[in-house]
């Protein structure tokens, strides 16, 4: 009996992993559609380079597929958390190997929106956020991206970064304070008005 994408789309990530491990290519396609954009966004924010982000996201997904044979659907790790951890490690390895810190500014990641003024304002906001994120230490940047951009929970982030939940809370709090300070003088220029 063949399942539709809608039926597969209702399944948990871990279940899709087990189905893929048992030879179901449709499960892999549905899980790829679900996880690859998140992996790419995470890598792009950390690396600041769309091509490198694609490489990292694809490598992380390949590693996920290699792990599928031993995946336990009822295990503690979720595929999305596991994938974010691999993306975080691959991105940090790339930054360290290249000896550079991330420098963001070009907006390769903007979604088109109606109106030229709205697009310009959104690009300016994204550039300002990217530049402020780039100024954070690696761990703070990762924690802030995972929590406030990707929407992961603190326990998930703790697992990804191999730190305690309290450390995640500290990293995100310090990162948010640093971002607020970095962006404070730009409110009006970014179209947020007074206040």
Backbone as a ProteinNet text record, in pm:
[ID]
protein_1_A
[PRIMARY]
XXXXXXXXXXXXXXXXXXXXXXXXXXXXXXXXXXXXXXXXXXXXXXXXXXXXXXXXXXXXXXXXXXXXXXXXXXXXXXXXXXXXXXXXXXXXXXXXXXXXXXXXXXXXXXXXXXXXXXXXXXXXXXXXXXXXXXXXXXXXXXXXXXXXXXXXXXXXXXXXXXXXXXXXXXXXXXXXXXXXXXXXXXXXXXXXXXX
[TERTIARY]
84.2	0	88.9	68.6	150.2	88.2	173.8	128.6	147.2	64.6	79.6	178.1	226.1	314.1	243.9	112.8	37.1	41.3	22.1	27.5	168.1	269.3	406.8	439.4	384.9	410.9	359.6	265.8	210.7	297.1	391.1	474.2	586.6	628.6	740.9	869.5	966.1	1094.8	1161.4	1161	1223.7	1159.7	1029.9	958.8	997.7	1009.1	1051.3	1192.6	1279	1415.9	1414	1333.5	1324.9	1267.6	1165.5	1109	1213.6	1292.7	1399.1	1500.7	1539.6	1637.2	1586.2	1454.9	1394.3	1360.3	1415.4	1403.4	1294.8	1238.2	1131.2	1188.5	1212.8	1271.6	1177.5	1046.9	953	966.8	995.8	1016.8	1138.4	1243.1	1363.3	1333.1	1253.4	1220.2	1140.1	1043	960.7	1046.5	1133.5	1219.3	1320.5	1370.7	1462.6	1391.5	1271.2	1194	1169	1155.5	1128.3	1254.5	1367.3	1486.1	1591.4	1604.7	1711.4	1702.4	1585.3	1580.5	1627.6	1593.3	1636.8	1787.9	1842.8	1988	2060.6	2007.3	2067.6	2064.6	1948.9	1938	2036	2046.9	2139.8	2283.1	2323.2	2459.6	2483.9	2385.1	2400.9	2421.2	2349.3	2362.8	2498.6	2549.1	2677.5	2792.8	2784.4	2895.1	2891	2771.2	2760.6	2790.5	2779	2809.9	2714.1	2635.2	2531.2	2588.4	2696.7	2754.2	2808.9	2879.4	2931.5	2817.2	2712.8	2597	2531.4	2520.5	2465.2	2550.5	2683.1	2774.2	2757.6	2754.5	2742.2	2607.6	2499.6	2366.6	2357.4	2411.2	2407.2	2493.6	2611.9	2698.7	2631.2	2567.9	2498.3	2384.6	2310.1	2200.1	2252.8	2364	2424.1	2462.8	2516.4	2552.1	2428.4	2319.3	2194.4	2147.5	2156.8	2113	2201.8	2331.6	2421.1	2385.7	2334.2	2297.4	2160.1	2086.9	1949.1	1939.6	2037.8	2030.9	2024.5	2085.7	2089.9	1996.4	1909.9	1821.7	1711.9	1680.2	1570.5	1461.7	1344.7	1235.7	1194.4	1210.5	1170.5	1289.5	1402.5	1522.9	1510.9	1607.6	1604.1	1632.3	1718	1756.5	1651.3	1623.5	1535	1623.4	1581.6	1662.7	1693.7	1598.8	1624.6	1733.2	1730.3	1832.3	1967.9	1969.2	2092.7	2150.9	2065.1	2109.9	2166.2	2098.4	2149.4	2285.7	2304.5	2434.2	2543.9	2515.1	2613.1	2640.2	2536.3	2553.6	2640.9	2612.3	2690.8	2837.9	2865	3004.4	3073	3004.7	3064.1	3092.2	2998.8	3017	3134.2	3142.1	3253.2	3385.3	3387.4	3509.8	3553.3	3458.5	3490.6	3548.8	3487.5	3537.5	3678	3701.5	3833.8	3938.2	3904.2	3999.2	4038.5	3942.2	3970.8	4039.3	4038	4101.8	4029.4	3904	3829.5	3712.4	3669.8	3543.3	3438.8	3315.6	3210.1	3191.9	3177.3	3148.7	3026	2917.5	2792.9	2768.2	2689	2657.5	2579.1	2625	2548.8	2428.9	2315.5	2196.1	2161.1	2220.6	2192.4	2066.5	2006.8	1904.6	1767.7	1751.3	1624.8	1516.6	1397.2	1281.7	1222.4	1174.2	1113.9	986.4	963.5	841.2	788.2	660	602.1	661.3	680.6	724	873.4	930.5	1074.8	1117.3	1038.7	1074.1	1074.7	975.3	968.9	1086.9	1123.6	1238.9	1367.6	1384.9	1505.2	1511.7	1399.6	1397.4	1426.2	1365	1389.3	1535.1	1590.9	1732.2	1822.2	1791.2	1868.8	1861.1	1742.2	1725.4	1802.8	1792.6	1861.7	2013.3	2060.7	2204.9	2252.5	2172.9	2210.5	2212.5	2112.4	2109.2	2226.2	2252.2	2363.4	2497.1	2516.6	2641.1	2652.3	2541.3	2543	2567.1	2504.5	2528.2	2674.2	2731	2870.3	2967.1	2926.5	3015	3013.6	2918.9	2909.9	3014.3	3059.8	3144.4	3066.8	3139.1	3077.3	2964	2987.2	2886.4	2761.9	2780.3	2664.8	2586.5	2659	2593.7	2511.3	2570.9	2499.2	2373.6	2388.3	2275.1	2162.9	2197.7	2096.4	2027	2101.8	2043.6	1948.7	1994.5	1911.6	1785.8	1797.8	1683.5	1587.8	1640.3	1552.5	1525.9	1605.1	1579	1520.3	1578.1	1528	1418.9	1405.5	1296	1311.6	1433.8	1454.6	1444.5	1415.6	1406.7	1546.2	1556.5	1685.4	1743.7	1663.6	1720.4	1773.7	1704.9	1754.3	1887.1	1895.4	2018.4	2131.5	2100.8	2201.7	2259.3	2172.8	2219.3	2305.9	2266	2340.3	2478.6	2484.5	2610.2	2691.9	2639.1	2706.3	2734.6	2634.4	2644.6	2516.4	2514.6	2394.8	2291.9	2168.5	2059.9	2091.2	2152	2187.4	2287.9	2381.2	2479.6	2410.4	2311.9	2235.9	2164.4	2100.8	2030	2126.3	2243.6	2344.4	2393.4	2421.9	2469.6	2366.4	2240.6	2137	2112.7	2115.9	2094.4	2206.9	2331.5	2444.7	2440	2404.7	2394.7	2287.7	2171.5	2063.5	2103.8	2172.1	2217.7	2316.4	2407.5	2506.6	2439.4	2340.9	2268	2192.9	2127	2051.6	2144.3	2259.5	2356	2407.2	2433.7	2486.8	2384.6	2256.7	2152.1	2082.3	2111.6	2039.6	2043.2	2155.6	2167	2109.9	2056.9	2009.8	1857.1	1784	1638.5	1569.6	1595.9	1527.7	1568	1697.7	1746.1	1688.6	1655.3	1599.4	1446.5	1387.7	1243.2	1161.9	1223.4	1148.3	1101.6	1129.1	1080	1141.4	1073.3	1124.6	1080.4	1161.4	1122.8	1225.2
-117.9	0	124.5	207.5	327	442.7	519.1	633.8	761.2	858.3	988.6	1073.7	1180.3	1274.5	1335.4	1356.4	1412.6	1319.2	1190.8	1092.4	1086.9	1085.1	1082.9	1211.5	1322.4	1451.6	1459.9	1374.9	1372.9	1292	1215.6	1130.1	1209.7	1162.7	1224.2	1200.3	1289	1278.7	1142.8	1096.2	968.3	852	856.4	751.3	754.1	874.7	887.1	832.2	855.2	801.2	649.6	588.4	441.6	390.8	457.3	417	425.3	534.1	547.1	434.6	405.2	298.3	164.3	150	26.3	32.3	130.4	133.7	220.9	312.2	398.4	532.9	550.1	675.8	795.6	772.6	883.3	944.3	860.9	912	1003.7	966.2	1049.8	1183.1	1181.4	1304.8	1398.7	1343.9	1426.5	1484.4	1402.7	1450.7	1553.2	1533	1631.1	1764	1760	1883	1955.1	1880	1936.5	1994.7	1923.4	1959.3	2041.3	2021.9	2089.4	2242	2303.1	2450	2502.4	2431.3	2473.3	2460	2350.2	2329.2	2437.8	2470.7	2574.7	2710.5	2747.6	2877.7	2887.1	2779.1	2776.5	2797.7	2721.2	2731.9	2869.6	2923.2	3054.1	3164.1	3158.1	3259.7	3249.8	3130.2	3113.1	3146.7	3102.3	3118	3248.8	3301.2	3424.4	3408.6	3287.2	3260.9	3153.9	3188.1	3097.5	2967.1	2975.1	2853.4	2760.2	2817.9	2735.2	2676.9	2754.9	2707.4	2588.9	2595.3	2482.4	2358.3	2375	2261.2	2199	2283.5	2234	2164.7	2226.2	2167	2032.3	2023.9	1898	1791	1829	1733.6	1683.6	1773.3	1733.7	1637.1	1664	1575	1438.9	1436.6	1308.4	1227.3	1294.6	1225.2	1171.7	1247	1200.3	1072.9	1069.9	950.6	830.9	855.4	745.8	690.1	774.9	732.5	664.7	668.9	617.8	469.3	390.5	244.9	212.3	297.6	269.8	358.8	433.3	526.6	451.5	498.7	442	547.4	516.3	614.1	657.1	571.1	605.6	651.3	676.7	720.9	863.8	904.9	1037.8	1148.3	1121.6	1225.4	1239.3	1364.1	1390.9	1418.6	1376	1403.2	1551.8	1640.4	1783.5	1832.5	1787.3	1826.9	1771.7	1645.8	1580.8	1657.5	1693.2	1763.5	1901.7	1975.4	2106.2	2093.5	1987.3	1967.1	1946	1866.1	1841.3	1970.4	2047.1	2174.7	2268.3	2277.4	2365	2325.7	2197.1	2150.2	2171.1	2139.8	2158.5	2306.6	2392.8	2536.1	2590.1	2551.6	2598.1	2544.5	2419.1	2362.1	2441.8	2478.5	2557.8	2693.2	2758.2	2888.9	2877.2	2776.8	2759.3	2722.6	2633.8	2593.9	2712	2797.7	2911.7	3024.8	3017.1	3121.1	3253.9	3250.7	3376.1	3374.4	3493	3504.9	3536.5	3516	3538.2	3687.8	3723.7	3862.3	3861.6	3910.6	3913.8	4054.9	4067.5	4199.8	4187.6	4104	4079.6	3997	4031.3	3959	3858.9	3738.3	3631.3	3554.5	3587.8	3500.7	3566.4	3683	3755.4	3690.1	3688.2	3644.1	3766.5	3750.2	3865.1	3905.9	4034.4	4083.3	4197	4228.3	4331.4	4469.2	4543.2	4681.3	4696.7	4786.2	4810.5	4866.6	4957.1	5016.2	4910.3	4824.3	4717.7	4621.8	4589.9	4501.5	4565	4693.3	4763.4	4771	4801.6	4810.6	4674.1	4569.8	4434.7	4393.8	4426.9	4395.1	4469.8	4594.8	4672	4612.5	4570.3	4507.4	4376.5	4297.6	4168.2	4189.1	4286.5	4316.7	4360.5	4446.1	4493.4	4377.8	4290.5	4174.4	4081.6	4055.7	3968.2	4024	4154.4	4216	4206.7	4229.2	4219.2	4074.4	3978.8	3837.3	3800.8	3853.2	3821.7	3871	3971.9	4026.4	3943.8	3852	3769.5	3658.4	3616	3495.4	3375.1	3275.7	3161.8	3096.9	3063.7	2992.7	3078.8	3207.2	3295.6	3304.8	3319.4	3329.5	3204.2	3086.6	2960.7	2954.5	2987.4	2979.2	3074.1	3197.4	3295.3	3251.7	3205.8	3160.3	3043.5	2944.3	2825.8	2859.5	2948.6	2980.5	3077.9	3189.3	3298	3304	3235.3	3232.8	3098	2989.1	2855.4	2807.9	2872.7	2841	2711.9	2666.1	2544.1	2572.8	2468.7	2482.9	2482.5	2533.3	2534.1	2393.6	2291.8	2156.9	2104.7	2137.6	2096.4	2164.8	2293.7	2368.2	2314.2	2281.7	2225.2	2097.1	2014.3	1890	1919.4	2014.6	2049.4	2103.9	2192.2	2258.5	2182.7	2071.6	1992.5	2075	2147.6	2225.1	2203.1	2250.6	2242.2	2345.9	2324.4	2418.1	2555.9	2557.1	2685.1	2760.9	2689.6	2754.2	2812.7	2740.9	2792.4	2920.6	2919.2	3038.8	3156.4	3130.4	3235.7	3285.3	3191	3228.3	3312.7	3270.6	3345.5	3481.2	3486.8	3615	3713	3666	3754.1	3793.4	3698.2	3728	3830.5	3817.1	3914	4052.9	4060.2	4190.3	4253.8	4172.3	4224.1	4270.5	4193.7	4234.3	4364.7	4373.6	4495.9	4616.9	4600.8	4711.5	4746.4	4645.1	4669.1	4736.7	4708.5	4761	4884.9	4920.7	5029.6	5161.1	5197.5	5325	5324.6	5211.4	5199.4	5191.4	5203.6	5183.9	5270.3	5398	5488	5459.3	5438.2	5409.7	5280.2	5187	5058.3	5062	5178	5193.5	5153.4	5151.9	5117.4	5240.7	5357.2	5480.6	5511	5588.3	5632.4	5533.5	5523.2	5437.3	5344.2
0	0	0	-94.2	-109.6	-31.5	34.5	113.3	32.7	63.2	-2.4	76.7	13.1	81.4	202.1	191.5	302.4	421.9	396.3	505.9	565.4	480.7	529.5	605	558.3	621.5	763.7	798.7	934.7	1030.9	978.4	1062.3	1127.2	1244.1	1315.5	1237.5	1258.3	1189.5	1213.7	1338.8	1371.5	1297.9	1283.7	1210.2	1062.6	1007	867.2	848.4	946.7	939.6	932.8	1018.1	1020.9	889.2	836.6	707.7	597.2	595.9	496.7	511.7	634.9	660.7	610.7	608	559.6	410.9	340.2	195.4	137.9	215.2	165.3	120.3	-11.1	-58.8	-42.9	-40.6	-22	116.8	214.8	350.7	353.7	282	276.4	209.5	105.2	34.5	123.7	196.1	285	397.2	455.1	563	511.8	391.9	331.5	311.8	258.3	238.3	370.8	476.3	608	673.7	662.6	740.3	665.6	535.7	462.7	469.1	454.2	464.3	600.3	706.9	840.9	854.4	803.6	810.6	731	615.4	532.4	602.8	657.6	725.9	842.2	917.8	1031.1	980.9	880.8	826.9	766	695.8	631	734.1	842.6	946.7	1015.8	1032.4	1099.9	1005.3	880.6	786.7	708.4	683.8	607.7	460.1	410.2	270.2	220.2	119.1	70.6	14.9	-62.6	-121.7	-14.4	83.2	192.1	275.1	294.2	369.7	299.2	167.3	91.5	110.4	101.1	119.7	257.6	360	497.1	517.4	470.9	487.9	417.4	296.6	222.8	289.5	336.7	406.6	533.7	607.5	729.9	698.6	592.2	555	510.4	437.1	398.9	521.8	621.6	745.6	816.4	808.6	867.7	798.1	664.7	591.6	624.2	643	680.2	818.4	905.3	1040.5	1044.6	935.7	934	969.5	926.1	951.7	1100.5	1181.9	1325.2	1405.8	1337	1406.1	1480.1	1598.8	1676	1687.1	1632.3	1628.5	1768.6	1866.1	2001.7	2086.2	2021	2091.7	2141.4	2220.3	2281	2179.3	2083	1986.4	1877	1841.1	1728.3	1607.4	1488.3	1369.2	1350.6	1378.5	1360	1455.5	1579	1676.4	1634.9	1595.9	1551.8	1432.7	1337.5	1217.5	1252.5	1341.2	1382.2	1449.5	1525.7	1592.2	1488.3	1388.3	1281.8	1204.1	1172.7	1102.9	1186.1	1315.7	1403.7	1400.8	1413	1414.1	1280	1170.5	1038.1	1010.6	1048.8	1025.1	1106.8	1232.6	1316.4	1262.7	1219.8	1161.1	1038.5	954.3	834.7	871.2	967.9	1010.8	1067.2	1146.6	1207.2	1103.1	1010.8	904.9	818.3	791.6	704.5	780.2	913.2	992.9	986.5	954.7	944.1	1040.2	1072.2	1144.1	1038.9	1073.2	976.2	953.3	828.3	792.1	703.2	758.1	683.6	635.1	537	486	357.9	268.6	147.3	185.7	135.6	173.8	65.8	78.6	-16.5	21.4	136.2	190.8	196.8	138.6	150.5	66	122	46	-22.9	-145.1	-210.8	-137.8	-127.1	-64.8	-150.9	-138.7	-224.1	-197.3	-301.9	-291.5	-274.4	-352.7	-348.3	-213.6	-157.2	-28.7	81.6	81.9	182.6	167.6	43	19.8	69.4	39.9	84.2	236.4	298.4	444.1	506.2	453.6	505.6	484.4	369.2	343.6	441.7	468.7	565.5	704.4	743	874.6	882.7	778.2	778.1	778.5	700.6	699.4	837.6	902.9	1036.4	1135.7	1129.8	1218.9	1190.5	1062.3	1025.7	1074.3	1059.6	1105.5	1257.2	1327.2	1473.5	1516.7	1448.9	1479.6	1456.5	1348.8	1315.3	1422.4	1497.3	1600.2	1728.3	1741	1861.8	1859.8	1977.2	1982.9	1926.7	1874.6	1804.7	1883.2	2010.3	2089.5	2111.5	2137.9	2154.7	2024.2	1913.2	1782.2	1755.1	1779.2	1757.2	1844.2	1973.2	2065.8	2024.1	1988.7	1949	1819.8	1723.5	1596.5	1620.6	1696.1	1719.2	1799.5	1895.9	1981.7	1915.2	1866.7	1824.6	1674.9	1596.3	1451.7	1411.5	1462	1429.4	1524.3	1640.6	1731.4	1810.1	1829.2	1906	2055.2	2131.9	2277.1	2338.3	2460.1	2528.2	2546.1	2583.7	2592.9	2458.2	2348.7	2216.9	2185.4	2216.5	2191	2277.6	2401.3	2491.7	2433.4	2376.8	2314.3	2192.3	2111.3	1990.5	2024.3	2123.3	2157.2	2262.2	2310	2414.6	2539.1	2585.1	2708.2	2787.6	2910.3	2991.9	2952.7	2997.9	2968.2	3027	3146.7	3208.3	3122.1	3062.4	2973.9	2850.9	2798.7	2684	2723.2	2840	2886.4	2899.2	2952.9	2967.5	2831.6	2740.8	2607.3	2533.1	2537.2	2465	2530.2	2663.3	2731.4	2698.4	2704.9	2671.5	2524.5	2438.4	2295.4	2265.6	2330	2309.7	2357.4	2473	2522.7	2424.6	2373.2	2278.4	2148.7	2100.5	1979.7	2003.9	2119.4	2151.1	2152.8	2213.5	2218.7	2079.1	1998.6	1864.2	1773.5	1795.2	1707.7	1763.8	1888.4	1955.9	1878.5	1824.7	1754.6	1614.2	1570.8	1432.6	1421	1529.5	1525.6	1419.1	1422.7	1329.7	1185.8	1163.1	1028.2	972.9	1063.3	1020.2	1012.2	1035.4	1019.1	1140.3	1257.8	1379	1454.4	1400.6	1459.9	1594.5	1670.3	1799.9	1907.4	2010.6	2121.8	2149.1
[MASK]
+++++++++++++++++++++++++++++++++++++++++++++++++++++++++++++++++++++++++++++++++++++++++++++++++++++++++++++++++++++++++++++++++++++++++++++++++++++++++++++++++++++++++++++++++++++++++++++++++++

